[in-house]
Amino acid sequence: CNATNKYKQQIMSSSGSSSSSSSSSSFSSSSSDDESAAPKQKIASRKRKQPEHATPERSPAQDEQQQEQPSPFKFGGEDVFRPDCYLGYKRKLNRFMEHKHKKPKKFYTDEHEFTLDELLQITPKDIVRFFCNMLYGKDKPAPNDLPTKGRARNATAYKSGISHFMPNSQPWDVGHNRGNPTKSKEVNQLIKRVVKLEVQGRGKKSKADSPWEPPEYKFVVDAQTKISDDRKKLMYPAITTYQCSMIGRIDDTTKWMTKNLQIHPECEDAFMSRLPWSKNVKEERDAPWQINLAANEFKLDSMLLLSNYLEKKYASRVGRESDFIFCIKGETPKRVKGRYIHDLRECIIKSDEFKEVQQQCTGAALQGSTFRKGSHSTRKYGRTKARRKGRVSKDNADYRGRWKGDASKASSRYEDTFLPYPDALCAAELCHGGPIAYRIKPSSWVSNDWIIATVTPNITAMHGPKLGTLFGRALLWACLDESARVMIPHALYRRVMAAYREGCASAQDGSSEEIAQTPIENPIVKRFVVVTEQDDAAVIDVMDELNPIAPGGSATVSAGASGNVEQRLWRLEHIATSSHEKIGNIESNIKSYDANRAKEMASMKRVMMRRANELQVTTRKRKHTTTDDIDDEDREDPNAATTDNHHHQVLPADASLSKTPRDLYALWDEYDNGIGGRKAAKNFTAHEKGQCTSTYCRRKVLWDLIQRVINHSGTDYRTAIEEIYGVYGYLSITKLHKKVLADEKAGGHPNLYPDAERASKRRKGRNS
């Protein structure tokens, strides 16, 4: 134990020294001594020794390139690129095969490849036993046993990992013992039973992060602003509030790139951002530009906290040369995410002050204090906050969080992913205290040019004057507010205040000493913002000064009727907006219901017409039945033949082929036995073949190939089909037919018993 504690202390000391050195190199140096800060950082990194077993350091570009470029693996003898989730799926398969083969843990390495025969031998019973061992602690649990060793979510993850490597993707066929065993009835019933027990509270307790309660969220952001590290006290609150406003994951937030921060093209009081690194983003259209507004509560205002952090970050050269918002040169988003999660749990969540706040929350008392908190709680809190008031629909919240909708429909490809009004409405609901805009008082001498030159020169150099003006107004308000000035770095506060006093002295024709003795008036005022919709666009209206906001960030209603009327109008505007949205949702639901009903009626009409045609065909066949088909007993009793004729007649099987056979197994079953009561294709007469000549000839190429492999190898049709799949791969019937037809013209594939005599005949026929 002492050795373990010493090792932990060494790790903590090394991480603390590295973080302190990086923070001092990034934020302690001003813009004048940028060039001297970078060599000091290099010298410090050279003095830092690494243990012998440590891996060599890699550059951030190499780390990001390794994340973007998945490593290749062999499939069917060829090198192809594997997906990002391949390694996790492979380890889950190794764990399952170790249990099946009764091997110790970590017996199979990540490079081990299982043969096709080993994968085909997996049955649903093997998977059920593995899941029971993982959830119950035994392979065959009793009916009264409870799943206290694992969660149903764990079994679902293993189910996806094992299914990724199954040769057959079709559901499990009990009659033929083939298909994907993870898609069997036994496996699904086991998972459903475990989910039901978890809902009843008789399963293993969940370890997932639960959403913050509002007091918990405020405590976390306030605690992050009080961290002793100069960089973390500015960066962590900006990460948390921006993650909440975007309903994002922590890894998506830390990968926010500098080029994805821009001013809103139509509104000077908002900025646009984009998170294309999100987990749910598979295409470029899945990561649209999204709007961000300022919040009334300055401690939870993502715009104010972000501008405070960026102005300090861009003051150093290492901060300007990074491609990511929350990283400096030589730092990766993965490292920032790891430090953020570690500090959040170790320094804030595990503190006694946070536990006291958690016990006082009403939600924690109702849900129970067993739910843990973490970085994912911010994403869940943002989604919950947007939905609690009822003004934001589920679809709008999904759009804000970049959750994928029903992408299986072809119509989704024709829908533009940039939806201004739903996104702006959800962004306004995520602003604590309401959405606001920072505006310059008309009576003040302060101008936008003075703000970008004095308050935010570094942000302006990186992102342009418009974004510098937007962030500069927020910073100037905080510098001149008594409650918010403690959040501003001391050097930035002194610079802004000195320049502001000089400007006041020149504007009032007085000395700086006289201006210092008079009370300073804040030239920036907050205005409430109302989001409305007009012509399929989001309209952001800034309210007049009838509803002022007091310094310190709390909204107040002025004495008299004007303030009350304005406050009521603002609330009525929100009610009208939400009502308009609900009416639109009802209209869309009615239209979709009418469309579905029309489709069902058309489908029923087609079924009825098909049934009527079948009855007509059956009637004609009965009329043409000769007396030779009647049994001897019916010849003796004519009345019985007329009354019970349907009991003695056997209608001929339908001599037709199925429309879309899914694989070679179904295709061979159609040829050998017949599908859906149809006649077997091998028993078709010449007349019946002529009714489906084109389809029959195309499928006969595959039937002949399967029959030839069966005759030469002496095995059953299953082994023959797997041998064909092993040569051509698991392709569709159409693609497989094209490849087989090309090989058959040359005599057949060399690995599938080619017919040399037939190939020579084909050559002679071509030459003649």
C-alpha positions in Angstrom: 0.0 0.0 0.0 2.8 2.4 0.8 4.4 1.7 -2.5 1.2 2.3 -4.3 0.6 5.6 -2.5 4.2 6.7 -3.4 3.6 5.8 -7.1 0.3 7.8 -7.1 2.1 10.8 -5.5 4.8 10.6 -8.2 2.1 10.6 -11.0 0.2 13.5 -9.4 3.4 15.5 -9.0 4.5 14.9 -12.5 1.0 15.8 -13.9 0.9 18.9 -11.7 4.3 20.0 -12.8 3.5 19.5 -16.5 0.2 21.4 -16.2 1.7 24.2 -14.2 4.6 24.5 -16.7 2.1 24.5 -19.7 -0.1 27.1 -18.0 2.7 29.3 -17.1 4.2 29.2 -20.6 0.8 30.0 -22.1 -0.8 32.6 -19.9 2.0 34.1 -17.7 3.8 35.6 -20.8 2.4 38.6 -22.5 2.4 39.4 -26.2 5.7 41.3 -25.9 7.7 38.3 -24.5 6.1 35.6 -26.6 9.3 34.6 -28.3 11.1 34.1 -25.0 8.3 31.9 -23.5 8.6 29.2 -26.2 12.3 28.4 -25.6 11.7 28.2 -21.9 9.0 25.6 -22.5 11.4 23.6 -24.7 14.1 23.7 -22.1 11.7 22.5 -19.4 10.6 19.6 -21.5 14.2 18.5 -22.1 14.9 18.4 -18.4 11.8 16.3 -17.7 12.9 12.7 -17.5 10.8 9.7 -18.7 10.9 6.2 -17.2 12.5 3.5 -19.2 9.2 1.8 -20.1 7.5 5.0 -21.3 6.7 5.3 -24.9 8.4 8.1 -27.0 6.6 11.4 -27.2 4.5 12.1 -30.3 3.6 15.4 -31.8 0.0 16.5 -31.6 -0.3 16.3 -35.4 0.7 12.7 -35.3 -1.8 12.0 -32.5 -4.7 13.6 -34.4 -3.6 11.8 -37.7 -3.7 8.5 -35.8 -7.2 9.2 -34.6 -8.4 10.2 -38.1 -6.6 7.3 -40.0 -7.9 3.9 -38.8 -5.2 1.2 -39.0 -5.7 -1.5 -41.7 -6.5 -5.1 -41.0 -6.8 -8.2 -43.2 -10.2 -9.4 -44.4 -10.4 -12.1 -47.1 -6.6 -11.8 -47.7 -6.8 -8.1 -48.5 -5.7 -5.1 -46.5 -8.7 -2.8 -45.8 -9.2 0.0 -43.3 -11.1 -1.0 -40.1 -13.6 1.3 -38.4 -12.8 3.3 -35.3 -14.8 0.9 -33.1 -13.0 -2.2 -34.4 -10.5 -2.5 -31.5 -13.3 -2.3 -28.9 -15.4 -4.9 -30.8 -12.4 -7.2 -31.2 -11.7 -7.2 -27.5 -15.4 -8.0 -26.8 -15.2 -10.9 -29.2 -11.9 -12.1 -27.5 -13.6 -12.1 -24.1 -16.5 -14.1 -25.5 -14.3 -16.7 -27.2 -12.2 -17.1 -24.0 -15.4 -18.0 -22.1 -16.6 -20.3 -24.9 -13.2 -22.1 -25.2 -12.7 -22.0 -21.4 -9.5 -20.0 -21.6 -8.1 -17.6 -19.1 -8.6 -13.8 -19.5 -6.5 -12.0 -22.0 -5.6 -15.3 -23.6 -6.4 -14.0 -27.1 -4.5 -10.9 -28.2 -5.8 -8.1 -30.3 -3.9 -9.5 -33.3 -5.5 -12.9 -33.0 -7.8 -13.8 -35.9 -10.5 -16.4 -35.6 -11.2 -18.8 -38.4 -14.5 -19.0 -40.3 -15.3 -22.4 -38.9 -14.9 -21.0 -35.3 -17.3 -18.2 -36.0 -19.8 -20.5 -37.7 -19.8 -22.8 -34.6 -21.2 -20.0 -32.4 -24.8 -20.6 -31.3 -27.3 -18.6 -29.3 -26.8 -20.9 -26.4 -23.1 -19.9 -26.2 -24.0 -16.2 -26.1 -26.7 -16.7 -23.5 -24.3 -18.6 -21.3 -21.7 -15.8 -21.7 -24.3 -13.1 -20.9 -25.6 -15.0 -17.8 -22.0 -15.4 -16.5 -21.5 -11.6 -17.1 -24.8 -10.5 -15.6 -25.5 -13.2 -13.0 -22.1 -14.6 -12.2 -23.0 -18.1 -13.4 -23.7 -19.8 -16.7 -27.0 -21.3 -15.7 -28.8 -19.0 -13.1 -31.8 -20.1 -11.2 -35.2 -18.5 -11.9 -35.0 -16.5 -8.6 -31.4 -15.2 -9.2 -30.9 -11.5 -9.8 -28.5 -9.8 -12.2 -26.3 -8.1 -9.7 -22.9 -8.5 -11.6 -23.7 -6.4 -14.7 -26.1 -4.2 -16.5 -28.2 -4.9 -19.6 -26.3 -2.1 -21.3 -23.1 -4.1 -21.0 -24.7 -7.1 -22.6 -26.0 -4.9 -25.4 -22.5 -3.5 -26.0 -21.1 -7.1 -26.2 -23.9 -8.1 -28.5 -22.9 -5.3 -31.0 -19.2 -6.3 -30.7 -19.8 -10.0 -31.4 -22.3 -9.3 -34.1 -19.7 -7.2 -36.0 -17.7 -10.3 -36.8 -20.5 -12.8 -37.6 -20.3 -14.1 -41.2 -24.1 -14.1 -41.7 -26.0 -10.9 -40.9 -29.4 -12.4 -41.2 -31.5 -13.2 -38.1 -31.0 -16.6 -36.5 -32.9 -19.4 -38.3 -33.9 -22.1 -35.8 -34.9 -24.6 -38.4 -31.6 -24.6 -40.3 -29.3 -23.4 -37.4 -27.8 -20.6 -39.4 -27.7 -16.8 -39.3 -26.5 -14.3 -36.8 -26.7 -15.9 -33.3 -26.8 -12.4 -31.6 -30.1 -11.8 -33.4 -31.8 -14.8 -31.8 -34.9 -14.8 -29.7 -33.1 -16.3 -26.7 -30.6 -13.5 -26.5 -33.2 -10.7 -26.9 -35.4 -12.3 -24.2 -32.5 -12.4 -21.7 -31.7 -8.7 -22.2 -35.4 -7.7 -21.9 -35.7 -9.7 -18.7 -32.6 -8.0 -17.2 -33.9 -4.6 -18.2 -37.2 -5.3 -16.5 -35.4 -6.3 -13.3 -33.3 -3.1 -13.4 -36.5 -1.0 -13.7 -37.9 -2.8 -10.7 -34.7 -2.0 -8.7 -33.6 -5.6 -8.4 -30.6 -5.4 -10.7 -27.1 -3.8 -10.5 -27.2 -0.1 -9.8 -26.4 2.2 -12.7 -23.0 3.9 -12.9 -24.0 6.3 -15.6 -23.6 10.0 -15.1 -26.9 11.6 -14.1 -27.7 15.2 -15.1 -26.8 18.1 -12.8 -29.4 19.8 -10.8 -29.4 23.7 -11.2 -27.6 24.3 -7.9 -25.0 21.6 -8.7 -24.3 23.1 -12.1 -23.9 26.6 -10.6 -21.6 25.3 -7.9 -19.4 23.4 -10.4 -18.9 26.5 -12.6 -18.3 28.7 -9.6 -15.8 26.2 -8.2 -13.9 26.1 -11.5 -13.5 29.9 -11.5 -11.7 29.6 -8.1 -9.0 27.2 -9.2 -5.5 28.4 -8.3 -4.1 27.6 -11.8 -4.3 30.7 -14.0 -5.2 28.9 -17.2 -7.7 26.4 -15.7 -9.7 29.0 -13.9 -10.4 30.7 -17.2 -10.6 27.6 -19.5 -12.7 25.2 -17.4 -15.8 27.5 -16.9 -15.7 28.3 -20.6 -15.7 24.6 -21.5 -18.5 23.7 -19.1 -20.9 26.6 -20.1 -20.2 26.1 -23.8 -20.8 22.3 -23.5 -24.1 23.0 -21.8 -25.2 25.6 -24.4 -24.4 23.2 -27.3 -25.7 20.1 -25.5 -22.4 18.5 -26.4 -20.0 15.8 -25.2 -16.8 16.7 -23.5 -14.6 15.2 -26.2 -16.6 17.2 -28.9 -16.1 20.4 -26.9 -12.4 20.0 -26.5 -12.1 19.3 -30.2 -13.7 22.7 -31.1 -11.5 24.2 -33.8 -10.5 27.8 -34.1 -11.9 28.0 -37.7 -15.3 26.9 -36.5 -15.9 30.1 -34.5 -17.5 33.0 -36.4 -19.8 35.9 -36.0 -23.4 35.4 -36.9 -23.9 36.8 -40.5 -27.3 38.4 -39.8 -27.2 39.2 -36.0 -24.4 41.2 -34.4 -25.4 40.0 -30.9 -24.7 36.3 -31.5 -21.9 34.1 -32.8 -21.9 30.9 -34.7 -20.0 27.7 -33.9 -19.7 24.2 -35.3 -18.7 20.8 -33.8 -17.9 18.4 -36.7 -16.0 16.0 -34.4 -19.1 14.9 -32.7 -19.7 11.2 -32.1 -23.0 11.2 -34.0 -21.6 13.2 -37.0 -21.0 10.8 -39.9 -21.4 13.2 -42.7 -20.6 16.9 -43.3 -24.2 17.8 -43.3 -24.7 16.3 -39.8 -22.7 19.2 -38.3 -24.4 22.5 -39.2 -23.5 25.9 -37.9 -25.3 26.7 -34.7 -26.1 30.0 -32.9 -24.9 31.0 -29.5 -26.5 33.8 -27.4 -25.4 35.6 -24.2 -27.0 34.7 -20.8 -28.3 37.1 -18.2 -26.5 35.4 -15.3 -22.9 36.4 -15.9 -21.4 33.5 -14.0 -23.1 31.1 -16.4 -22.7 33.2 -19.5 -20.8 31.2 -22.1 -20.1 34.3 -24.2 -18.5 36.2 -21.4 -16.5 33.3 -20.1 -15.3 32.4 -23.6 -14.2 35.9 -24.4 -12.4 36.2 -21.1 -10.5 33.0 -21.9 -9.7 33.7 -25.5 -8.4 37.2 -24.9 -5.9 35.8 -22.4 -5.0 32.8 -24.6 -4.4 34.7 -27.8 -2.0 37.0 -25.9 0.7 34.3 -26.2 2.2 32.8 -29.3 1.6 29.2 -28.2 -2.1 30.0 -27.8 -2.4 31.6 -31.3 -0.7 28.7 -33.1 -3.1 26.0 -31.9 -5.8 24.8 -34.2 -8.2 24.1 -31.3 -10.0 26.6 -29.1 -9.1 25.0 -25.8 -5.6 23.8 -26.6 -2.2 25.5 -26.9 0.7 24.6 -29.2 2.0 21.1 -28.4 -1.2 20.0 -26.7 -3.9 17.6 -27.9 -7.7 17.7 -27.1 -7.4 14.2 -25.6 -5.0 15.6 -23.0 -7.2 18.5 -22.2 -10.2 16.3 -21.8 -8.4 13.9 -19.5 -7.2 16.8 -17.2 -10.7 18.3 -17.2 -12.4 15.1 -16.2 -9.8 14.3 -13.5 -10.0 17.8 -12.0 -13.8 17.8 -12.1 -14.1 14.5 -10.2 -11.2 14.8 -7.8 -11.3 18.4 -6.9 -15.0 19.3 -7.2 -17.3 16.3 -7.2 -15.5 14.5 -4.3 -15.4 17.6 -2.2 -17.5 18.0 1.0 -19.0 21.3 -0.3 -20.4 19.6 -3.4 -21.9 16.8 -1.4 -23.7 19.3 0.8 -25.2 21.0 -2.2 -26.2 17.6 -3.7 -28.1 16.7 -0.5 -30.0 20.0 -0.6 -31.2 19.5 -4.2 -34.8 18.3 -4.6 -33.9 16.1 -7.6 -31.2 14.3 -5.7 -33.6 13.6 -2.9 -36.1 12.1 -5.3 -33.7 10.1 -7.5 -31.4 9.0 -4.7 -27.8 10.0 -4.1 -26.4 6.8 -5.6 -26.3 8.3 -9.1 -22.8 9.6 -9.8 -21.9 12.8 -11.5 -19.3 13.4 -14.2 -18.5 15.3 -17.4 -21.5 13.7 -19.2 -23.8 15.3 -16.6 -23.4 18.6 -18.4 -24.7 17.2 -21.7 -27.7 15.6 -19.9 -28.3 18.8 -17.9 -28.4 20.9 -21.1 -30.9 18.5 -22.7 -33.0 18.4 -19.6 -33.0 22.2 -19.1 -34.1 22.8 -22.7 -37.1 20.4 -22.3 -38.2 21.2 -18.8 -40.1 24.4 -19.6 -42.0 22.7 -22.4 -41.2 25.4 -25.0 -38.7 23.3 -26.9 -39.9 20.1 -28.6 -38.0 16.9 -28.6 -37.0 17.2 -32.2 -35.6 20.7 -31.7 -33.6 19.5 -28.7 -32.3 16.6 -30.8 -31.2 19.0 -33.5 -29.4 21.2 -30.9 -27.5 18.2 -29.6 -26.8 16.9 -33.1 -28.6 13.6 -32.5 -29.3 11.8 -35.7 -33.0 11.5 -36.7 -34.6 8.9 -38.9 -31.9 8.9 -41.5 -33.2 5.7 -43.1 -35.9 7.6 -45.0 -34.9 8.9 -48.4 -36.7 12.2 -47.7 -34.2 13.1 -45.0 -31.5 13.5 -47.7 -33.5 16.3 -49.3 -33.9 18.2 -46.0 -31.5 21.1 -45.2 -29.8 20.5 -41.9 -29.5 24.2 -41.2 -32.6 25.1 -39.3 -32.2 28.7 -37.9 -35.4 29.1 -35.8 -35.5 25.7 -34.0 -31.8 26.1 -33.1 -32.1 29.7 -32.0 -35.2 28.9 -29.9 -33.3 26.1 -28.1 -30.2 28.3 -27.6 -32.4 30.9 -26.0 -33.9 28.4 -23.5 -30.4 27.3 -22.5 -29.4 30.8 -21.5 -29.6 31.1 -17.7 -31.7 34.0 -16.7 -32.8 34.5 -20.3 -31.1 35.5 -23.5 -29.6 39.0 -23.6 -27.5 41.3 -25.8 -24.7 43.6 -24.8 -25.3 47.1 -26.2 -23.4 50.4 -25.9 -25.4 53.2 -24.3 -26.3 55.9 -26.8 -25.0 58.6 -24.4 -21.6 56.9 -24.0 -18.5 58.0 -25.9 -17.3 54.4 -26.3 -17.3 53.1 -29.9 -16.7 49.7 -31.5 -13.4 50.8 -32.8 -12.2 51.7 -29.3 -13.4 48.3 -28.0 -11.5 46.2 -30.6 -8.4 48.3 -30.1 -8.4 48.4 -26.3 -10.5 45.6 -24.9 -10.1 42.7 -27.4 -7.1 43.3 -29.7 -6.0 39.7 -29.6 -9.5 38.2 -30.4 -9.8 40.8 -33.2 -6.5 39.7 -34.7 -7.6 36.1 -34.8 -11.3 36.3 -35.7 -11.9 39.7 -37.2 -13.4 43.0 -35.9 -17.0 41.9 -35.8 -16.4 39.0 -33.3 -13.9 41.2 -31.4 -16.7 43.8 -31.0 -19.2 41.2 -29.8 -16.8 39.7 -27.2 -15.4 43.1 -26.3 -18.7 44.5 -25.2 -19.2 41.6 -22.9 -15.7 42.0 -21.4 -16.1 45.7 -21.0 -19.3 45.2 -19.1 -17.6 42.7 -16.8 -14.7 45.0 -16.1 -17.0 47.9 -15.0 -19.4 45.7 -13.0 -18.7 45.4 -9.3 -19.8 41.7 -9.1 -18.3 40.4 -12.3 -14.9 42.2 -12.2 -13.4 39.5 -10.0 -13.6 37.0 -13.0 -11.4 39.2 -15.2 -7.6 38.7 -15.0 -5.8 41.4 -13.2 -3.6 42.5 -16.1 -6.6 42.7 -18.5 -8.6 44.6 -15.9 -5.9 47.2 -15.3 -5.3 47.7 -19.0 -9.0 48.3 -19.7 -9.6 50.5 -16.8 -6.6 52.7 -17.5 -7.7 53.2 -21.1 -11.3 53.9 -20.1 -10.3 56.6 -17.6 -8.2 58.3 -20.2 -11.1 58.1 -22.7 -13.5 59.6 -20.1 -11.0 62.4 -19.3 -10.6 63.3 -23.0 -14.4 63.1 -23.6 -15.2 65.3 -20.5 -12.2 67.7 -20.9 -11.0 66.8 -17.4 -8.0 65.3 -15.7 -7.5 61.7 -15.0 -7.4 62.4 -11.2 -10.8 64.1 -11.3 -12.2 61.1 -13.3 -10.7 58.7 -10.7 -12.6 60.4 -7.9 -16.0 60.4 -9.6 -18.1 57.1 -9.8 -17.6 55.3 -13.1 -20.7 54.5 -15.1 -20.9 51.3 -17.1 -21.2 52.2 -20.8 -22.5 48.7 -21.6 -26.1 47.7 -20.8 -27.9 44.4 -21.1 -31.0 44.1 -23.2 -33.4 41.1 -23.2 -33.6 39.2 -26.5 -36.8 37.6 -28.0 -36.5 34.9 -30.7 -39.3 34.8 -33.2 -39.8 33.2 -36.6 -40.6 35.1 -39.9 -40.4 33.6 -43.4 -38.6 30.5 -42.3 -35.9 32.5 -40.6 -35.0 33.3 -37.0 -35.5 36.9 -36.0 -33.7 38.1 -32.8 -35.3 41.2 -31.5 -33.5 43.3 -28.9 -35.9 45.0 -26.4 -35.8 48.6 -25.5 -34.7 50.0 -22.1 -38.3 49.8 -20.7 -37.1 46.6 -18.9 -33.7 47.4 -17.5 -31.3 45.0 -15.9 -29.5 46.0 -12.8 -25.7 45.8 -12.5 -24.8 42.4 -11.2 -26.8 40.5 -13.7 -30.2 40.2 -11.9 -33.3 41.3 -13.8 -35.4 44.0 -12.1 -38.8 45.5 -13.1 -38.9 49.3 -13.0 -41.4 51.1 -10.8 -44.5 52.0 -12.6 -46.8 50.4 -15.2 -44.3 50.5 -18.1 -42.0 47.9 -16.6 -44.8 45.5 -15.7 -46.4 45.9 -19.2 -43.1 45.2 -20.9 -42.4 42.2 -18.7 -45.9 40.8 -19.5 -45.4 41.5 -23.2 -42.1 39.6 -23.1 -43.8 36.6 -21.5 -46.8 36.7 -23.9 -44.3 36.7 -26.8 -42.8 33.5 -25.6 -46.2 31.9 -25.0 -47.3 32.9 -28.6 -44.1 31.5 -30.0 -44.5 28.1 -28.2 -48.2 28.0 -29.2 -47.3 28.6 -32.8 -44.8 25.8 -32.7 -47.3 23.4 -31.1 -49.8 24.2 -33.8 -47.3 23.5 -36.4 -46.4 20.2 -34.9 -50.1 19.3 -34.7 -50.6 20.2 -38.4 -47.6 18.1 -39.4 -48.9 15.1 -37.4 -52.3 15.4 -39.1 -50.6 15.5 -42.5 -48.5 12.5 -41.7 -51.5 10.6 -40.3 -53.5 11.3 -43.5 -50.6 10.2 -45.7 -50.1 7.0 -43.7 -53.9 6.3 -43.9 -53.8 6.8 -47.7 -50.9 4.3 -47.9 -52.7 1.8 -45.8 -55.9 2.1 -47.9 -53.9 1.7 -51.1 -52.1 -1.4 -49.7 -55.4 -2.9 -48.6 -56.8 -2.3 -52.1 -53.8 -4.1 -53.7 -54.2 -7.1 -51.4 -57.9 -7.3 -52.1 -57.3 -7.2 -55.9 -54.6 -9.9 -55.6 -56.9 -12.1 -53.5 -59.7 -11.7 -56.1 -57.4 -12.6 -58.9 -56.3 -15.7 -57.0 -59.9 -16.8 -56.5 -60.6 -16.4 -60.2 -57.6 -18.5 -61.1 -58.7 -21.2 -58.6 -62.2 -21.2 -60.0 -61.0 -21.7 -63.6 -58.8 -24.6 -62.5 -61.7 -26.2 -60.8 -63.9 -25.9 -63.9 -61.2 -27.5 -66.1 -60.8 -30.5 -63.7 -61.7 -33.7 -65.5 -63.7 -36.5 -64.2 -60.5 -38.7 -64.1 -59.4 -36.7 -61.1 -62.4 -37.7 -59.0 -62.0 -40.6 -56.6 -63.8 -43.9 -57.1 -66.1 -43.1 -54.1 -67.1 -39.8 -55.7 -67.9 -41.7 -59.0 -70.4 -43.8 -57.0 -72.0 -40.8 -55.2 -72.3 -37.8 -57.5 -73.9 -35.7 -54.8 -70.8 -36.2 -52.6 -68.6 -35.1 -55.4 -70.4 -31.8 -55.8 -70.7 -31.0 -52.1 -67.3 -32.1 -50.8 -65.3 -31.6 -53.9 -62.9 -29.2 -52.2 -61.8 -31.9 -49.7 -60.7 -34.3 -52.4 -59.1 -31.9 -54.9 -55.4 -31.0 -54.4 -54.6 -27.7 -56.2 -51.2 -27.7 -58.0 -48.3 -25.8 -56.5 -47.5 -22.3 -57.8 -44.8 -22.6 -60.4 -43.2 -19.2 -59.8 -39.9 -17.8 -58.4 -39.6 -15.5 -55.4 -38.8 -11.9 -56.0 -35.8 -11.1 -53.9 -33.9 -14.0 -52.3 -31.6 -12.6 -49.7 -28.7 -15.1 -49.8 -27.5 -18.3 -51.4 -29.2 -20.3 -48.6 -32.7 -19.0 -49.6 -31.8 -19.4 -53.3 -30.9 -23.1 -52.9 -34.0 -23.7 -50.8 -36.1 -22.3 -53.6 -34.4 -24.7 -56.1 -34.5 -27.8 -53.9 -37.7 -27.4 -51.9 -39.6 -24.4 -52.9 -40.4 -21.3 -50.9 -43.8 -20.2 -49.6 -45.7 -23.2 -50.9 -44.2 -22.8 -54.4 -43.1 -25.6 -56.6 -39.4 -26.5 -56.4 -37.5 -24.9 -59.3 -35.7 -28.2 -60.2 -39.1 -29.7 -61.0 -40.3 -27.0 -63.4 -41.5 -28.1 -66.7 -40.4 -26.5 -70.0 -43.6 -24.5 -70.1 -43.2 -23.3 -66.5 -39.6 -22.3 -67.2 -40.8 -20.3 -70.1 -43.0 -18.2 -67.9 -40.0 -16.9 -66.0 -37.2 -17.4 -68.5 -35.1 -14.4 -67.6 -35.1 -14.9 -63.8 -34.7 -18.7 -64.1 -31.7 -18.4 -66.4 -29.9 -15.9 -64.2 -30.4 -18.0 -61.0 -29.5 -21.3 -62.8 -25.9 -20.0 -63.0 -25.7 -20.0 -59.2 -27.7 -23.3 -58.8 -25.3 -25.1 -61.2 -22.3 -23.7 -59.3 -23.7 -24.9 -55.9 -24.5 -28.4 -57.4 -21.0 -28.7 -58.9 -19.4 -27.9 -55.6 -21.6 -30.4 -53.8 -20.8 -33.1 -56.4 -17.0 -32.6 -56.3 -16.5 -32.0 -52.6 -19.1 -34.6 -51.4 -20.5 -32.3 -48.7 -23.9 -30.8 -48.0 -25.2 -27.6 -49.5 -24.3 -25.5 -46.4 -20.6 -26.3 -46.6 -20.7 -25.7 -50.4 -22.3 -22.3 -49.9 -19.8 -21.2 -47.3 -17.0 -22.3 -49.7 -18.5 -20.1 -52.4 -18.8 -17.2 -49.9 -15.2 -17.7 -48.9 -14.1 -17.2 -52.5 -16.3 -14.3 -53.6 -17.1 -12.8 -50.2 -20.5 -12.1 -48.7 -22.1 -10.2 -51.5 -25.7 -9.7 -52.6 -27.2 -12.1 -55.1 -26.9 -9.5 -57.9 -23.2 -8.8 -57.4 -22.5 -12.5 -56.8 -24.2 -13.4 -60.1 -22.1 -11.0 -62.1 -18.8 -12.4 -60.7 -19.9 -16.0 -61.1 -21.1 -15.4 -64.6 -17.8 -13.8 -65.6 -15.9 -16.8 -64.2 -18.2 -19.4 -65.7 -17.6 -18.0 -69.2 -14.0 -18.9 -68.7 -14.8 -22.3 -67.3 -15.3 -21.5 -63.7 -13.3 -20.1 -60.7 -10.0 -22.0 -60.2 -10.8 -22.7 -56.5 -14.4 -24.0 -57.2 -13.7 -27.1 -59.3 -13.6 -25.6 -62.8 -14.9 -27.6 -65.8 -12.1 -27.7 -68.3 -14.1 -29.6 -70.9 -16.9 -27.1 -70.9 -14.4 -24.2 -71.2 -12.8 -25.8 -74.3 -16.3 -26.2 -75.9 -17.0 -22.5 -75.2 -13.7 -21.6 -76.9 -14.4 -23.7 -79.9 -17.9 -22.2 -80.2 -16.4 -18.7 -80.2 -13.8 -19.5 -82.7 -16.3 -21.1 -85.1 
